[in-house]
């Protein structure tokens, strides 16, 4: 699906408006892979195949990235991939 820049920015704004911080913590199972996001190079590790469109029983993917980037605390932000 190709999204133009206006639609993309509108979608990101709607995500930000509807976001509320989680009130629970989720423990990542020890046997689950955690994929790294390198903010400097904008590289994201991921599995070879990701297919979740219209899949309500999709698996969770776990990502990790630095908390601070360019003098900003990312714990106050939303990370959207």
PDB file of N, CA, C and O in Angstrom:
ATOM      1  N   UNK A   1       0.839  -1.173   0.000  1.00  0.00           N
ATOM      2  CA  UNK A   1       0.000   0.000   0.000  1.00  0.00           C
ATOM      3  C   UNK A   1       0.889   1.242   0.000  1.00  0.00           C
ATOM      4  O   UNK A   1       1.784   1.361   0.836  1.00  0.00           O
ATOM      5  N   UNK A   2       0.659   2.132  -0.893  1.00  0.00           N
ATOM      6  CA  UNK A   2       1.417   3.377  -0.972  1.00  0.00           C
ATOM      7  C   UNK A   2       0.570   4.488  -0.347  1.00  0.00           C
ATOM      8  O   UNK A   2      -0.602   4.659  -0.683  1.00  0.00           O
ATOM      9  N   UNK A   3       1.182   5.232   0.559  1.00  0.00           N
ATOM     10  CA  UNK A   3       0.490   6.324   1.241  1.00  0.00           C
ATOM     11  C   UNK A   3       1.199   7.620   0.912  1.00  0.00           C
ATOM     12  O   UNK A   3       2.424   7.704   1.003  1.00  0.00           O
ATOM     13  N   UNK A   4       0.434   8.632   0.528  1.00  0.00           N
ATOM     14  CA  UNK A   4       1.079   9.919   0.246  1.00  0.00           C
ATOM     15  C   UNK A   4       1.432  10.615   1.563  1.00  0.00           C
ATOM     16  O   UNK A   4       0.952  10.222   2.626  1.00  0.00           O
ATOM     17  N   UNK A   5       2.265  11.640   1.488  1.00  0.00           N
ATOM     18  CA  UNK A   5       2.803  12.280   2.690  1.00  0.00           C
ATOM     19  C   UNK A   5       1.716  12.937   3.543  1.00  0.00           C
ATOM     20  O   UNK A   5       1.820  12.932   4.770  1.00  0.00           O
ATOM     21  N   UNK A   6       0.699  13.489   2.936  1.00  0.00           N
ATOM     22  CA  UNK A   6      -0.376  14.144   3.703  1.00  0.00           C
ATOM     23  C   UNK A   6      -1.148  13.101   4.520  1.00  0.00           C
ATOM     24  O   UNK A   6      -1.401  13.293   5.709  1.00  0.00           O
ATOM     25  N   UNK A   7      -1.514  12.006   3.871  1.00  0.00           N
ATOM     26  CA  UNK A   7      -2.241  10.939   4.565  1.00  0.00           C
ATOM     27  C   UNK A   7      -1.388  10.349   5.685  1.00  0.00           C
ATOM     28  O   UNK A   7      -1.900  10.054   6.765  1.00  0.00           O
ATOM     29  N   UNK A   8      -0.091  10.176   5.435  1.00  0.00           N
ATOM     30  CA  UNK A   8       0.836   9.638   6.425  1.00  0.00           C
ATOM     31  C   UNK A   8       0.912  10.537   7.657  1.00  0.00           C
ATOM     32  O   UNK A   8       0.853  10.046   8.784  1.00  0.00           O
ATOM     33  N   UNK A   9       1.042  11.850   7.453  1.00  0.00           N
ATOM     34  CA  UNK A   9       1.116  12.787   8.576  1.00  0.00           C
ATOM     35  C   UNK A   9      -0.193  12.826   9.347  1.00  0.00           C
ATOM     36  O   UNK A   9      -0.176  12.942  10.573  1.00  0.00           O
ATOM     37  N   UNK A  10      -1.315  12.733   8.670  1.00  0.00           N
ATOM     38  CA  UNK A  10      -2.611  12.693   9.346  1.00  0.00           C
ATOM     39  C   UNK A  10      -2.746  11.435  10.203  1.00  0.00           C
ATOM     40  O   UNK A  10      -3.269  11.481  11.316  1.00  0.00           O
ATOM     41  N   UNK A  11      -2.269  10.320   9.670  1.00  0.00           N
ATOM     42  CA  UNK A  11      -2.334   9.065  10.413  1.00  0.00           C
ATOM     43  C   UNK A  11      -1.449   9.133  11.656  1.00  0.00           C
ATOM     44  O   UNK A  11      -1.867   8.701  12.730  1.00  0.00           O
ATOM     45  N   UNK A  12      -0.236   9.668  11.529  1.00  0.00           N
ATOM     46  CA  UNK A  12       0.649   9.798  12.693  1.00  0.00           C
ATOM     47  C   UNK A  12       0.036  10.715  13.746  1.00  0.00           C
ATOM     48  O   UNK A  12       0.140  10.438  14.941  1.00  0.00           O
ATOM     49  N   UNK A  13      -0.600  11.803  13.317  1.00  0.00           N
ATOM     50  CA  UNK A  13      -1.249  12.711  14.263  1.00  0.00           C
ATOM     51  C   UNK A  13      -2.383  11.998  15.000  1.00  0.00           C
ATOM     52  O   UNK A  13      -2.551  12.191  16.204  1.00  0.00           O
ATOM     53  N   UNK A  14      -3.157  11.182  14.295  1.00  0.00           N
ATOM     54  CA  UNK A  14      -4.254  10.459  14.947  1.00  0.00           C
ATOM     55  C   UNK A  14      -3.716   9.422  15.935  1.00  0.00           C
ATOM     56  O   UNK A  14      -4.330   9.188  16.976  1.00  0.00           O
ATOM     57  N   UNK A  15      -2.584   8.802  15.622  1.00  0.00           N
ATOM     58  CA  UNK A  15      -1.952   7.883  16.570  1.00  0.00           C
ATOM     59  C   UNK A  15      -1.550   8.613  17.844  1.00  0.00           C
ATOM     60  O   UNK A  15      -1.812   8.138  18.949  1.00  0.00           O
ATOM     61  N   UNK A  16      -0.918   9.758  17.686  1.00  0.00           N
ATOM     62  CA  UNK A  16      -0.452  10.525  18.835  1.00  0.00           C
ATOM     63  C   UNK A  16      -1.613  10.986  19.704  1.00  0.00           C
ATOM     64  O   UNK A  16      -1.499  10.992  20.929  1.00  0.00           O
ATOM     65  N   UNK A  17      -2.724  11.371  19.094  1.00  0.00           N
ATOM     66  CA  UNK A  17      -3.881  11.839  19.852  1.00  0.00           C
ATOM     67  C   UNK A  17      -4.555  10.703  20.618  1.00  0.00           C
ATOM     68  O   UNK A  17      -5.078  10.919  21.711  1.00  0.00           O
ATOM     69  N   UNK A  18      -4.548   9.520  20.066  1.00  0.00           N
ATOM     70  CA  UNK A  18      -5.229   8.401  20.704  1.00  0.00           C
ATOM     71  C   UNK A  18      -4.343   7.638  21.680  1.00  0.00           C
ATOM     72  O   UNK A  18      -4.806   6.704  22.333  1.00  0.00           O
ATOM     73  N   UNK A  19      -3.075   8.024  21.785  1.00  0.00           N
ATOM     74  CA  UNK A  19      -2.134   7.294  22.630  1.00  0.00           C
ATOM     75  C   UNK A  19      -2.363   7.588  24.101  1.00  0.00           C
ATOM     76  O   UNK A  19      -2.505   8.744  24.498  1.00  0.00           O
ATOM     77  N   UNK A  20      -2.396   6.557  24.891  1.00  0.00           N
ATOM     78  CA  UNK A  20      -2.359   6.705  26.343  1.00  0.00           C
ATOM     79  C   UNK A  20      -1.339   5.698  26.864  1.00  0.00           C
ATOM     80  O   UNK A  20      -1.317   4.552  26.415  1.00  0.00           O
ATOM     81  N   UNK A  21      -0.499   6.113  27.804  1.00  0.00           N
ATOM     82  CA  UNK A  21       0.551   5.208  28.288  1.00  0.00           C
ATOM     83  C   UNK A  21      -0.055   3.937  28.877  1.00  0.00           C
ATOM     84  O   UNK A  21      -1.117   3.984  29.498  1.00  0.00           O
ATOM     85  N   UNK A  22       0.605   2.820  28.685  1.00  0.00           N
ATOM     86  CA  UNK A  22       0.073   1.569  29.237  1.00  0.00           C
ATOM     87  C   UNK A  22       0.097   1.605  30.765  1.00  0.00           C
ATOM     88  O   UNK A  22       0.991   2.203  31.364  1.00  0.00           O
ATOM     89  N   UNK A  23      -0.885   0.967  31.386  1.00  0.00           N
ATOM     90  CA  UNK A  23      -0.906   0.922  32.835  1.00  0.00           C
ATOM     91  C   UNK A  23      -0.470  -0.435  33.361  1.00  0.00           C
ATOM     92  O   UNK A  23      -0.596  -0.722  34.551  1.00  0.00           O
ATOM     93  N   UNK A  24       0.042  -1.267  32.463  1.00  0.00           N
ATOM     94  CA  UNK A  24       0.586  -2.556  32.870  1.00  0.00           C
ATOM     95  C   UNK A  24       1.948  -2.741  32.226  1.00  0.00           C
ATOM     96  O   UNK A  24       2.266  -2.109  31.219  1.00  0.00           O
ATOM     97  N   UNK A  25       2.734  -3.603  32.812  1.00  0.00           N
ATOM     98  CA  UNK A  25       4.024  -3.962  32.230  1.00  0.00           C
ATOM     99  C   UNK A  25       3.919  -5.369  31.673  1.00  0.00           C
ATOM    100  O   UNK A  25       3.282  -6.243  32.262  1.00  0.00           O
ATOM    101  N   UNK A  26       4.546  -5.569  30.543  1.00  0.00           N
ATOM    102  CA  UNK A  26       4.543  -6.884  29.915  1.00  0.00           C
ATOM    103  C   UNK A  26       5.961  -7.425  29.951  1.00  0.00           C
ATOM    104  O   UNK A  26       6.900  -6.771  29.497  1.00  0.00           O
ATOM    105  N   UNK A  27       6.102  -8.601  30.484  1.00  0.00           N
ATOM    106  CA  UNK A  27       7.414  -9.256  30.485  1.00  0.00           C
ATOM    107  C   UNK A  27       7.609  -9.955  29.151  1.00  0.00           C
ATOM    108  O   UNK A  27       6.747 -10.707  28.697  1.00  0.00           O
ATOM    109  N   UNK A  28       8.743  -9.699  28.535  1.00  0.00           N
ATOM    110  CA  UNK A  28       9.061 -10.366  27.275  1.00  0.00           C
ATOM    111  C   UNK A  28       9.542 -11.773  27.599  1.00  0.00           C
ATOM    112  O   UNK A  28      10.477 -11.934  28.383  1.00  0.00           O
ATOM    113  N   UNK A  29       8.925 -12.792  27.016  1.00  0.00           N
ATOM    114  CA  UNK A  29       9.379 -14.158  27.278  1.00  0.00           C
ATOM    115  C   UNK A  29      10.853 -14.334  26.904  1.00  0.00           C
ATOM    116  O   UNK A  29      11.322 -13.771  25.914  1.00  0.00           O
ATOM    117  N   UNK A  30      11.559 -15.103  27.688  1.00  0.00           N
ATOM    118  CA  UNK A  30      13.001 -15.281  27.497  1.00  0.00           C
ATOM    119  C   UNK A  30      13.359 -15.862  26.134  1.00  0.00           C
ATOM    120  O   UNK A  30      14.445 -15.595  25.620  1.00  0.00           O
ATOM    121  N   UNK A  31      12.472 -16.646  25.546  1.00  0.00           N
ATOM    122  CA  UNK A  31      12.790 -17.294  24.264  1.00  0.00           C
ATOM    123  C   UNK A  31      12.365 -16.467  23.045  1.00  0.00           C
ATOM    124  O   UNK A  31      12.537 -16.918  21.913  1.00  0.00           O
ATOM    125  N   UNK A  32      11.814 -15.269  23.255  1.00  0.00           N
ATOM    126  CA  UNK A  32      11.396 -14.415  22.137  1.00  0.00           C
ATOM    127  C   UNK A  32      12.562 -13.556  21.648  1.00  0.00           C
ATOM    128  O   UNK A  32      13.298 -13.003  22.465  1.00  0.00           O
ATOM    129  N   UNK A  33      12.741 -13.434  20.339  1.00  0.00           N
ATOM    130  CA  UNK A  33      13.795 -12.545  19.837  1.00  0.00           C
ATOM    131  C   UNK A  33      13.412 -11.077  20.039  1.00  0.00           C
ATOM    132  O   UNK A  33      12.241 -10.706  19.953  1.00  0.00           O
ATOM    133  N   UNK A  34      14.418 -10.263  20.305  1.00  0.00           N
ATOM    134  CA  UNK A  34      14.231  -8.820  20.438  1.00  0.00           C
ATOM    135  C   UNK A  34      15.068  -8.178  19.337  1.00  0.00           C
ATOM    136  O   UNK A  34      16.278  -8.398  19.265  1.00  0.00           O
ATOM    137  N   UNK A  35      14.431  -7.390  18.484  1.00  0.00           N
ATOM    138  CA  UNK A  35      15.094  -6.802  17.326  1.00  0.00           C
ATOM    139  C   UNK A  35      15.560  -5.390  17.651  1.00  0.00           C
ATOM    140  O   UNK A  35      14.856  -4.625  18.311  1.00  0.00           O
ATOM    141  N   UNK A  36      16.753  -5.057  17.179  1.00  0.00           N
ATOM    142  CA  UNK A  36      17.371  -3.775  17.500  1.00  0.00           C
ATOM    143  C   UNK A  36      17.026  -2.720  16.455  1.00  0.00           C
ATOM    144  O   UNK A  36      17.011  -2.990  15.254  1.00  0.00           O
ATOM    145  N   UNK A  37      16.748  -1.513  16.942  1.00  0.00           N
ATOM    146  CA  UNK A  37      16.558  -0.345  16.091  1.00  0.00           C
ATOM    147  C   UNK A  37      17.755   0.557  16.309  1.00  0.00           C
ATOM    148  O   UNK A  37      17.982   1.023  17.425  1.00  0.00           O
ATOM    149  N   UNK A  38      18.519   0.810  15.267  1.00  0.00           N
ATOM    150  CA  UNK A  38      19.677   1.704  15.344  1.00  0.00           C
ATOM    151  C   UNK A  38      19.242   3.082  14.861  1.00  0.00           C
ATOM    152  O   UNK A  38      19.057   3.295  13.663  1.00  0.00           O
ATOM    153  N   UNK A  39      19.081   4.007  15.786  1.00  0.00           N
ATOM    154  CA  UNK A  39      18.570   5.330  15.444  1.00  0.00           C
ATOM    155  C   UNK A  39      19.572   6.159  14.643  1.00  0.00           C
ATOM    156  O   UNK A  39      19.177   7.037  13.876  1.00  0.00           O
ATOM    157  N   UNK A  40      20.859   5.887  14.816  1.00  0.00           N
ATOM    158  CA  UNK A  40      21.872   6.641  14.071  1.00  0.00           C
ATOM    159  C   UNK A  40      21.823   6.324  12.577  1.00  0.00           C
ATOM    160  O   UNK A  40      21.894   7.221  11.737  1.00  0.00           O
ATOM    161  N   UNK A  41      21.702   5.038  12.261  1.00  0.00           N
ATOM    162  CA  UNK A  41      21.719   4.629  10.852  1.00  0.00           C
ATOM    163  C   UNK A  41      20.322   4.398  10.282  1.00  0.00           C
ATOM    164  O   UNK A  41      20.166   4.195   9.078  1.00  0.00           O
ATOM    165  N   UNK A  42      19.302   4.428  11.150  1.00  0.00           N
ATOM    166  CA  UNK A  42      17.902   4.180  10.768  1.00  0.00           C
ATOM    167  C   UNK A  42      17.692   2.744  10.279  1.00  0.00           C
ATOM    168  O   UNK A  42      16.795   2.480   9.477  1.00  0.00           O
ATOM    169  N   UNK A  43      18.525   1.824  10.767  1.00  0.00           N
ATOM    170  CA  UNK A  43      18.377   0.409  10.423  1.00  0.00           C
ATOM    171  C   UNK A  43      17.535  -0.285  11.479  1.00  0.00           C
ATOM    172  O   UNK A  43      17.689  -0.033  12.674  1.00  0.00           O
ATOM    173  N   UNK A  44      16.644  -1.159  11.031  1.00  0.00           N
ATOM    174  CA  UNK A  44      15.784  -1.914  11.927  1.00  0.00           C
ATOM    175  C   UNK A  44      15.968  -3.390  11.627  1.00  0.00           C
ATOM    176  O   UNK A  44      15.730  -3.837  10.505  1.00  0.00           O
ATOM    177  N   UNK A  45      16.394  -4.148  12.636  1.00  0.00           N
ATOM    178  CA  UNK A  45      16.453  -5.593  12.486  1.00  0.00           C
ATOM    179  C   UNK A  45      15.025  -6.120  12.509  1.00  0.00           C
ATOM    180  O   UNK A  45      14.168  -5.584  13.211  1.00  0.00           O
ATOM    181  N   UNK A  46      14.778  -7.164  11.746  1.00  0.00           N
ATOM    182  CA  UNK A  46      13.438  -7.750  11.740  1.00  0.00           C
ATOM    183  C   UNK A  46      13.525  -9.182  11.232  1.00  0.00           C
ATOM    184  O   UNK A  46      14.536  -9.580  10.653  1.00  0.00           O
ATOM    185  N   UNK A  47      12.471  -9.952  11.448  1.00  0.00           N
ATOM    186  CA  UNK A  47      12.461 -11.289  10.849  1.00  0.00           C
ATOM    187  C   UNK A  47      12.369 -11.183   9.330  1.00  0.00           C
ATOM    188  O   UNK A  47      12.032 -10.126   8.795  1.00  0.00           O
ATOM    189  N   UNK A  48      12.661 -12.249   8.657  1.00  0.00           N
ATOM    190  CA  UNK A  48      12.656 -12.237   7.190  1.00  0.00           C
ATOM    191  C   UNK A  48      11.262 -11.963   6.622  1.00  0.00           C
ATOM    192  O   UNK A  48      11.129 -11.286   5.602  1.00  0.00           O
ATOM    193  N   UNK A  49      10.229 -12.484   7.277  1.00  0.00           N
ATOM    194  CA  UNK A  49       8.864 -12.322   6.780  1.00  0.00           C
ATOM    195  C   UNK A  49       7.996 -11.756   7.898  1.00  0.00           C
ATOM    196  O   UNK A  49       7.975 -12.275   9.014  1.00  0.00           O
ATOM    197  N   UNK A  50       7.278 -10.678   7.575  1.00  0.00           N
ATOM    198  CA  UNK A  50       6.291 -10.116   8.500  1.00  0.00           C
ATOM    199  C   UNK A  50       4.998  -9.978   7.720  1.00  0.00           C
ATOM    200  O   UNK A  50       4.950  -9.292   6.699  1.00  0.00           O
ATOM    201  N   UNK A  51       3.958 -10.625   8.196  1.00  0.00           N
ATOM    202  CA  UNK A  51       2.676 -10.531   7.514  1.00  0.00           C
ATOM    203  C   UNK A  51       1.550 -10.435   8.523  1.00  0.00           C
ATOM    204  O   UNK A  51       1.121 -11.444   9.082  1.00  0.00           O
ATOM    205  N   UNK A  52       1.074  -9.229   8.756  1.00  0.00           N
ATOM    206  CA  UNK A  52       0.048  -9.062   9.785  1.00  0.00           C
ATOM    207  C   UNK A  52      -1.171  -8.284   9.307  1.00  0.00           C
ATOM    208  O   UNK A  52      -2.049  -7.993  10.119  1.00  0.00           O
ATOM    209  N   UNK A  53      -1.264  -7.943   8.056  1.00  0.00           N
ATOM    210  CA  UNK A  53      -2.409  -7.167   7.572  1.00  0.00           C
ATOM    211  C   UNK A  53      -3.700  -7.959   7.775  1.00  0.00           C
ATOM    212  O   UNK A  53      -3.829  -9.087   7.299  1.00  0.00           O
ATOM    213  N   UNK A  54      -4.653  -7.356   8.485  1.00  0.00           N
ATOM    214  CA  UNK A  54      -5.959  -7.956   8.770  1.00  0.00           C
ATOM    215  C   UNK A  54      -5.839  -9.274   9.531  1.00  0.00           C
ATOM    216  O   UNK A  54      -6.729 -10.120   9.446  1.00  0.00           O
ATOM    217  N   UNK A  55      -4.762  -9.453  10.264  1.00  0.00           N
ATOM    218  CA  UNK A  55      -4.545 -10.672  11.045  1.00  0.00           C
ATOM    219  C   UNK A  55      -4.735 -10.337  12.516  1.00  0.00           C
ATOM    220  O   UNK A  55      -3.846  -9.756  13.140  1.00  0.00           O
ATOM    221  N   UNK A  56      -5.870 -10.692  13.067  1.00  0.00           N
ATOM    222  CA  UNK A  56      -6.173 -10.341  14.451  1.00  0.00           C
ATOM    223  C   UNK A  56      -5.522 -11.289  15.454  1.00  0.00           C
ATOM    224  O   UNK A  56      -5.603 -11.072  16.663  1.00  0.00           O
ATOM    225  N   UNK A  57      -4.894 -12.312  14.962  1.00  0.00           N
ATOM    226  CA  UNK A  57      -4.206 -13.252  15.848  1.00  0.00           C
ATOM    227  C   UNK A  57      -2.703 -13.202  15.591  1.00  0.00           C
ATOM    228  O   UNK A  57      -2.010 -14.209  15.737  1.00  0.00           O
ATOM    229  N   UNK A  58      -2.213 -12.053  15.215  1.00  0.00           N
ATOM    230  CA  UNK A  58      -0.803 -11.893  14.876  1.00  0.00           C
ATOM    231  C   UNK A  58       0.069 -11.992  16.116  1.00  0.00           C
ATOM    232  O   UNK A  58      -0.377 -11.705  17.227  1.00  0.00           O
ATOM    233  N   UNK A  59       1.298 -12.395  15.918  1.00  0.00           N
ATOM    234  CA  UNK A  59       2.264 -12.433  17.004  1.00  0.00           C
ATOM    235  C   UNK A  59       2.749 -11.034  17.331  1.00  0.00           C
ATOM    236  O   UNK A  59       2.621 -10.111  16.526  1.00  0.00           O
ATOM    237  N   UNK A  60       3.304 -10.893  18.520  1.00  0.00           N
ATOM    238  CA  UNK A  60       3.939  -9.632  18.897  1.00  0.00           C
ATOM    239  C   UNK A  60       5.405  -9.692  18.506  1.00  0.00           C
ATOM    240  O   UNK A  60       6.063 -10.720  18.668  1.00  0.00           O
ATOM    241  N   UNK A  61       5.901  -8.596  17.999  1.00  0.00           N
ATOM    242  CA  UNK A  61       7.332  -8.459  17.734  1.00  0.00           C
ATOM    243  C   UNK A  61       7.877  -7.469  18.741  1.00  0.00           C
ATOM    244  O   UNK A  61       7.235  -6.461  19.037  1.00  0.00           O
ATOM    245  N   UNK A  62       9.057  -7.748  19.269  1.00  0.00           N
ATOM    246  CA  UNK A  62       9.652  -6.897  20.281  1.00  0.00           C
ATOM    247  C   UNK A  62      10.881  -6.197  19.713  1.00  0.00           C
ATOM    248  O   UNK A  62      11.732  -6.823  19.080  1.00  0.00           O
ATOM    249  N   UNK A  63      10.959  -4.889  19.949  1.00  0.00           N
ATOM    250  CA  UNK A  63      12.068  -4.071  19.466  1.00  0.00           C
ATOM    251  C   UNK A  63      12.708  -3.365  20.642  1.00  0.00           C
ATOM    252  O   UNK A  63      12.064  -3.120  21.662  1.00  0.00           O
ATOM    253  N   UNK A  64      13.982  -3.040  20.491  1.00  0.00           N
ATOM    254  CA  UNK A  64      14.702  -2.277  21.500  1.00  0.00           C
ATOM    255  C   UNK A  64      15.463  -1.159  20.802  1.00  0.00           C
ATOM    256  O   UNK A  64      16.010  -1.339  19.714  1.00  0.00           O
ATOM    257  N   UNK A  65      15.486   0.001  21.456  1.00  0.00           N
ATOM    258  CA  UNK A  65      16.265   1.122  20.931  1.00  0.00           C
ATOM    259  C   UNK A  65      16.740   1.943  22.113  1.00  0.00           C
ATOM    260  O   UNK A  65      16.255   1.778  23.232  1.00  0.00           O
ATOM    261  N   UNK A  66      17.686   2.821  21.861  1.00  0.00           N
ATOM    262  CA  UNK A  66      18.203   3.672  22.921  1.00  0.00           C
ATOM    263  C   UNK A  66      17.100   4.577  23.449  1.00  0.00           C
ATOM    264  O   UNK A  66      16.205   4.993  22.713  1.00  0.00           O
ATOM    265  N   UNK A  67      17.185   4.870  24.739  1.00  0.00           N
ATOM    266  CA  UNK A  67      16.175   5.748  25.337  1.00  0.00           C
ATOM    267  C   UNK A  67      16.402   7.201  24.939  1.00  0.00           C
ATOM    268  O   UNK A  67      15.445   7.957  24.769  1.00  0.00           O
ATOM    269  N   UNK A  68      17.663   7.594  24.790  1.00  0.00           N
ATOM    270  CA  UNK A  68      17.986   8.988  24.455  1.00  0.00           C
ATOM    271  C   UNK A  68      18.560   9.065  23.047  1.00  0.00           C
ATOM    272  O   UNK A  68      19.406   8.255  22.667  1.00  0.00           O
ATOM    273  N   UNK A  69      18.097  10.039  22.280  1.00  0.00           N
ATOM    274  CA  UNK A  69      18.612  10.264  20.931  1.00  0.00           C
ATOM    275  C   UNK A  69      18.531  11.750  20.631  1.00  0.00           C
ATOM    276  O   UNK A  69      17.480  12.371  20.795  1.00  0.00           O
ATOM    277  N   UNK A  70      19.649  12.316  20.191  1.00  0.00           N
ATOM    278  CA  UNK A  70      19.729  13.752  19.886  1.00  0.00           C
ATOM    279  C   UNK A  70      19.179  14.618  21.019  1.00  0.00           C
ATOM    280  O   UNK A  70      18.355  15.506  20.800  1.00  0.00           O
ATOM    281  N   UNK A  71      19.650  14.340  22.228  1.00  0.00           N
ATOM    282  CA  UNK A  71      19.255  15.096  23.425  1.00  0.00           C
ATOM    283  C   UNK A  71      17.753  15.042  23.710  1.00  0.00           C
ATOM    284  O   UNK A  71      17.200  15.964  24.309  1.00  0.00           O
ATOM    285  N   UNK A  72      17.103  13.977  23.286  1.00  0.00           N
ATOM    286  CA  UNK A  72      15.668  13.819  23.552  1.00  0.00           C
ATOM    287  C   UNK A  72      15.422  12.514  24.277  1.00  0.00           C
ATOM    288  O   UNK A  72      15.980  11.476  23.921  1.00  0.00           O
ATOM    289  N   UNK A  73      14.574  12.576  25.306  1.00  0.00           N
ATOM    290  CA  UNK A  73      14.183  11.384  26.044  1.00  0.00           C
ATOM    291  C   UNK A  73      13.025  10.723  25.294  1.00  0.00           C
ATOM    292  O   UNK A  73      11.908  11.240  25.288  1.00  0.00           O
ATOM    293  N   UNK A  74      13.293   9.594  24.670  1.00  0.00           N
ATOM    294  CA  UNK A  74      12.293   8.937  23.844  1.00  0.00           C
ATOM    295  C   UNK A  74      11.234   8.209  24.653  1.00  0.00           C
ATOM    296  O   UNK A  74      10.263   7.710  24.084  1.00  0.00           O
ATOM    297  N   UNK A  75      11.400   8.135  25.973  1.00  0.00           N
ATOM    298  CA  UNK A  75      10.372   7.501  26.784  1.00  0.00           C
ATOM    299  C   UNK A  75       9.090   8.327  26.823  1.00  0.00           C
ATOM    300  O   UNK A  75       8.045   7.845  27.263  1.00  0.00           O
ATOM    301  N   UNK A  76       9.175   9.556  26.367  1.00  0.00           N
ATOM    302  CA  UNK A  76       7.994  10.420  26.330  1.00  0.00           C
ATOM    303  C   UNK A  76       7.384  10.475  24.927  1.00  0.00           C
ATOM    304  O   UNK A  76       6.507  11.295  24.655  1.00  0.00           O
ATOM    305  N   UNK A  77       7.855   9.600  24.048  1.00  0.00           N
ATOM    306  CA  UNK A  77       7.422   9.620  22.644  1.00  0.00           C
ATOM    307  C   UNK A  77       6.782   8.287  22.263  1.00  0.00           C
ATOM    308  O   UNK A  77       6.799   7.326  23.032  1.00  0.00           O
ATOM    309  N   UNK A  78       6.224   8.257  21.069  1.00  0.00           N
ATOM    310  CA  UNK A  78       5.666   7.040  20.501  1.00  0.00           C
ATOM    311  C   UNK A  78       6.607   6.567  19.401  1.00  0.00           C
ATOM    312  O   UNK A  78       6.966   7.349  18.521  1.00  0.00           O
ATOM    313  N   UNK A  79       7.004   5.323  19.436  1.00  0.00           N
ATOM    314  CA  UNK A  79       7.814   4.759  18.367  1.00  0.00           C
ATOM    315  C   UNK A  79       6.911   4.014  17.395  1.00  0.00           C
ATOM    316  O   UNK A  79       6.294   3.016  17.768  1.00  0.00           O
ATOM    317  N   UNK A  80       6.828   4.472  16.184  1.00  0.00           N
ATOM    318  CA  UNK A  80       5.963   3.835  15.178  1.00  0.00           C
ATOM    319  C   UNK A  80       6.832   3.273  14.064  1.00  0.00           C
ATOM    320  O   UNK A  80       7.672   3.979  13.506  1.00  0.00           O
ATOM    321  N   UNK A  81       6.630   2.019  13.745  1.00  0.00           N
ATOM    322  CA  UNK A  81       7.387   1.377  12.679  1.00  0.00           C
ATOM    323  C   UNK A  81       6.428   1.099  11.539  1.00  0.00           C
ATOM    324  O   UNK A  81       6.832   0.555  10.511  1.00  0.00           O
TER     325      UNK A  81
END
